[in-house]
Amino acid sequence: MPDGVSYTKLEPGEQFQLLRRELEVSSFGLNLVTLRPRQRGRVHRHERQEEVYLVLEGELTLVFEDEERVLGQGELARVGPEVRRQIVNRSDAPTVLLAIGGSGEHKGRDGRAWGSWDEGGEGRPPQEIPQPEDLPAP
């Protein structure tokens, strides 16, 4: 495995799977959260970190001071750091979600791309490299 690459597997079950730690991510938070039926998380907010919640299974209810919103599988929500929130599973089935958090300004595109593995040099901005052809059908 090349330096700078790590792998893990999503393992729903425990309330928190600390993906950030497992993958050695240093620039943002990443957790798999599993809520049992009718389980709630703490009411919380952050000082600097905004969070994105992506529902992988079940339904997530995001509760705020004066409202709440139900998200289904495949839906996402971004919550600013200063907003107090609570994650709740009001259903009779488990809810599984990714919680992604970060702070600081996004620096924009910093990627470099190459047309093939044989191409050397510093690469070019990705938008200057055409997408490769699809793999042939089996």
C-alpha positions as CSV (number, residue, x, y, z in Angstrom):
1,M,0.0,0.0,0.0
2,P,1.5,3.4,-0.9
3,D,2.3,5.9,1.9
4,G,-0.7,8.2,2.5
5,V,-3.4,5.6,1.7
6,S,-5.4,3.8,4.4
7,Y,-8.5,1.6,4.3
8,T,-11.3,0.6,6.7
9,K,-14.8,-1.0,6.5
10,L,-18.1,0.5,7.6
11,E,-19.3,-1.5,10.5
12,P,-22.7,-0.3,11.7
13,G,-23.6,-1.4,15.2
14,E,-21.7,0.5,17.8
15,Q,-23.0,4.0,18.2
16,F,-19.8,5.6,16.9
17,Q,-17.3,4.1,14.5
18,L,-14.4,6.6,14.6
19,L,-13.5,6.5,10.9
20,R,-11.3,9.6,11.2
21,R,-9.0,7.7,13.6
22,E,-9.2,4.4,11.7
23,L,-8.3,6.1,8.4
24,E,-5.8,8.6,10.0
25,V,-7.7,11.6,8.5
26,S,-6.1,14.9,9.7
27,S,-8.1,17.6,8.0
28,F,-11.8,16.8,8.9
29,G,-13.9,14.7,11.2
30,L,-15.6,11.5,9.9
31,N,-17.7,9.1,12.0
32,L,-20.2,6.4,11.2
33,V,-23.1,6.8,13.6
34,T,-25.6,4.1,14.3
35,L,-28.7,5.0,16.3
36,R,-30.8,2.1,17.7
37,P,-34.6,2.5,17.4
38,R,-35.7,5.5,19.4
39,Q,-32.1,6.4,20.4
40,R,-31.1,10.1,20.6
41,G,-27.8,11.8,20.6
42,R,-26.9,14.7,22.9
43,V,-28.1,18.2,22.2
44,H,-24.8,19.8,21.0
45,R,-23.2,22.5,18.9
46,H,-19.6,23.3,17.9
47,E,-17.3,26.3,18.2
48,R,-15.9,26.1,14.7
49,Q,-16.8,22.9,13.0
50,E,-19.7,22.7,10.6
51,E,-21.2,19.2,10.1
52,V,-22.8,17.3,7.2
53,Y,-25.0,14.4,8.0
54,L,-25.5,11.7,5.2
55,V,-28.2,9.1,5.9
56,L,-27.1,5.7,4.7
57,E,-29.9,3.6,6.3
58,G,-33.2,4.4,7.9
59,E,-34.5,7.8,8.9
60,L,-32.8,10.6,10.8
61,T,-34.7,13.3,12.6
62,L,-32.6,16.5,13.1
63,V,-34.0,18.5,16.0
64,F,-33.3,22.2,16.4
65,E,-34.6,24.7,18.9
66,D,-37.8,25.6,17.1
67,E,-38.1,22.9,14.4
68,E,-37.1,19.5,13.2
69,R,-36.5,17.8,9.8
70,V,-36.7,14.2,8.9
71,L,-34.1,12.9,6.4
72,G,-34.3,9.6,4.6
73,Q,-31.7,7.4,3.0
74,G,-29.5,9.3,0.6
75,E,-30.4,12.7,2.0
76,L,-27.9,15.1,3.5
77,A,-28.0,18.1,5.7
78,R,-25.3,20.7,6.6
79,V,-25.5,22.3,10.0
80,G,-23.4,25.4,10.9
81,P,-21.3,25.2,14.0
82,E,-23.3,27.7,16.1
83,V,-26.6,25.8,15.6
84,R,-27.7,23.6,18.5
85,R,-28.9,20.3,17.3
86,Q,-29.8,16.8,18.3
87,I,-29.8,13.6,16.1
88,V,-32.8,11.3,16.8
89,N,-34.0,8.0,15.5
90,R,-37.8,8.0,16.0
91,S,-38.4,4.8,14.0
92,D,-38.4,1.1,14.9
93,A,-35.4,0.3,12.7
94,P,-31.7,1.3,13.1
95,T,-30.5,4.6,11.5
96,V,-27.0,4.7,10.1
97,L,-25.4,7.9,9.0
98,L,-22.0,9.5,8.2
99,A,-21.2,12.6,10.2
100,I,-18.6,14.7,8.4
101,G,-17.2,17.8,10.1
102,G,-14.6,20.4,9.3
103,S,-13.6,24.0,9.9
104,G,-11.7,26.6,8.0
105,E,-12.2,28.0,4.6
106,H,-12.2,25.7,1.6
107,K,-9.2,26.5,-0.6
108,G,-10.7,25.5,-3.9
109,R,-9.4,23.1,-6.4
110,D,-5.9,22.0,-5.7
111,G,-5.9,18.8,-7.7
112,R,-3.5,17.8,-10.4
113,A,-4.3,15.3,-13.1
114,W,-2.6,13.2,-15.8
115,G,-3.9,11.7,-19.0
116,S,-2.3,8.3,-18.3
117,W,0.0,6.6,-15.9
118,D,2.8,7.0,-18.4
119,E,2.5,10.8,-18.4
120,G,5.1,12.4,-16.1
121,G,5.6,16.0,-14.9
122,E,3.6,18.1,-12.5
123,G,0.2,17.3,-14.1
124,R,-2.4,19.8,-15.0
125,P,-5.6,21.1,-13.5
126,P,-8.2,18.3,-13.7
127,Q,-10.6,20.2,-15.9
128,E,-7.9,20.3,-18.6
129,I,-7.7,16.5,-18.8
130,P,-10.6,14.7,-20.6
131,Q,-12.3,11.8,-18.7
132,P,-10.8,8.5,-19.8
133,E,-12.8,6.1,-22.0
134,D,-15.0,3.6,-20.1
135,L,-13.6,0.1,-19.7
136,P,-14.7,-2.4,-22.3
137,A,-17.7,-4.6,-21.6
138,P,-16.8,-8.1,-20.3
